[in-house]
Amino acid sequence: MLSRRRFIKNTAIGTTGVIGSLYASPGIAFPKPSADDPLGDISRSLLLLWGKNLLSMQVKDSNSPHYGTIISPAENQVHGRSADAIFPFMHLAAHTGNHAYVDASVLLYNWMERTVSQPDGSWLNEPKKDSWKGTTVFTTIALAETMLHYDHLLDNAFRQSIRDRLHKSGDYIYDNFSISYGNINYPVSATYALTLLDELLSVPRYSQKAKALADDALKYFTNKDRLLSGEGGPIGTPSPKGCFSVDLGYNVEESLPALVQYALLTKDDTLLETLSASMKSHLEFMLPDGGWDNSWGTRNYKWTYWGSRTSDGCQPAYALLAHKDPAFYKAALQNTRLMQQHTHNGILYGGPHEYTHGLTPCLHHTFTHAKALATILEKKYTVPAEKPENIQLPRESSTPVKFFEDIQTTLVATDTLRATVTVYDRNYKEFKSGHAAGGALTMLWHKKMGVLLCASMNEYQLWEADNMQPDKSADSMPLTPRIQATYNGNAYTKIGTFMNIQDLNATMHSEVNDNNVIVYTKSLLKDSNQQLPFGTELAANVTYTFSDHSMQIKYLCGNSKHPIQFILPLISSSEEKIKQINNKCWEIKKTGGKVVITATSPISLMPINGQRIFNYVPGLEAIPFCISGPAAEISLLFI
């Protein structure tokens, strides 16, 4: 390993010319922070905070079977991909002069080789038999970036061992990856991984394979909206409504960043133009506070509001192409600010309310998103001349209605509100009760109070048990506003309960009337198998009316001998005050304002142990209100 004296010398030499300000560190002179680049300043501050806490959690007991990996004491879980932290650790080593990050990287690498490394050149996603090997591509990128930027901080023998190991992982990716390998995020990430490896190791066939994958990937951008499809299947076969499998979280945090970096590295200007257009389309779903509205995505079971649980982050895509559109810079900035806001005790929490609900965060969020910040800090990006507050994100515009045909989803905007309604009919692979459909109102966001209504999965299920957190609450239920038919006195939404948000055949249309946007939806109550309730067709008509300072929900559901309820989980942290005015009116005081809920029928609270439910998708607390009966009008007034 490199001596500390040589390390100090090499850090001073090897980081010359890096964009923007670096980190304050005793004994090493770095440029002062630049007031003109808030993205860089926040990214450095946040990465340093995350890095220090990850470093403190590394297992240093050489007698432990986990020696070298990173384990949060509160979570007490071993993550097979924790060695992805090597890249951000080495970035911090280079820019702080702290040799502890080099030592930590060596320990992490050795742990990975002992624990998840396989003879075929792959690394397992988790340290268990038959674990998924596709994540080899992400570890390969992390190590290749480390070698290309920081190999001067490592001794010759260790450097060579990593290069030899990358030959093996490169061969694994080359031999096994095709455009149909796993979900689309894997082969498109391989374009960048293989190109990096050719640059590092001089293996031309890697770049040739990368180009073939990139060319194939172009077929997966949807025809009308230019969204990247392939997150689920059957790939290449449209749904009855002509939809393909699109997931916002994986696209903006993994696939598009990889393709952008591939195109920049290969100087493929044609591909960059395609990606820029697609990124603009995806950016339509970023809320003004930097949250990603993945309320409709095929893989939103890992949605965390700021992004997705185990992907890397949107920053490498949007920051590195900021020269094409200033809104890209603002997108990266707003999302980084949001992650900073949801970082507590040096760890990124899985959504806005996971911390206030007293839950333990998954460490995976932190070490993967640290890679994204290290990436943009190590590479050049353009800082717009305009101040961020003068740059407008697409969803800051008050364009009343935008319809995305390829995902059957409507975006609504009034002066103060942003909303999403969907009849998207593509679930993830063969899984059921995934994202909401059926004309569901999957997002209602207020410019002063933030998220007010939000969809979750129709039923929280551990589709990737190693990459999700179990919900142990007896009060667990979906967050999505919905009509449901209950039976046996059970008001909770378990599998087999019939809801309008399950109907994949639902329809909707919208109109603009004066200052109001009205969305009409028609559906049937169905269960997760698309079966009708009790052998009866129960038609559900729901109309949403959005105004500048209020919204109304009017619903009508067919006659049934079983109770019909409209469930309205209002997003509200446990720190906010709630007050019942009368049996048809409730008031919730929130940061930034007040919500008053009234209805033409009595409004009750669902029978739960406390006043708040929590759902990991996307990490929000809510107050579950209930309006009983086959028809009612519900009003939300925002003060």
Secondary structure, 3 states (H helix, E strand, C coil): CCCHHHHHHHHHHHCCCCCCCCCCECCECCCCCCCCCHHHHHHHHHHHHHHHHHHHCECCCCCCCCCCCECCCCCCCCCCCHHHHHHHHHHHHHHHCCCHHHHHHHHHHHHHHHHCECCCCCECCCCCCCCCCCCHHHHHHHHHHHHHHHHHHCCHHHHHHHHHHHHHHHHHHHHHCCCCCCCCHHHHHHHHHHHHHHHHHCCHHHHHHHHHHHHHHHHHECCCCCCECCCCCCCCCCCCCCCCCCCHHHHHHHHHHHHHHHHHHHCCHHHHHHHHHHHHHHHCCECCCCCECCCCCCCHHHECCCCECCCCCCHHHHHHCCCCCHHHHHHHHHHHHHHHHCEECCEECCCCCCCCCCCCCCCHHHHHHHHHHHHHHHCCCCCCCCCHHHCCCHHHCCCCEEEEHHHCEEEEECCCEEEEEECCCCCCCCCCCCECCCCEEEEEEECCCEEEEECCECCCCCCCHHHCCCCCCCCCCCCCCEEEECECCECCCCCCCEEHHHCCCCEEEEEEECCEEEEEEEEECECCCCCCHHHCCCEEEEEEEECCCEEEEEEEECCCCCCEEEEEEEECCCCCEEEEEECCEEEEEECCEEEEEEECCCEEECCCCCCCEEECCCCEEEEEEEEECCEEEEEEEEC
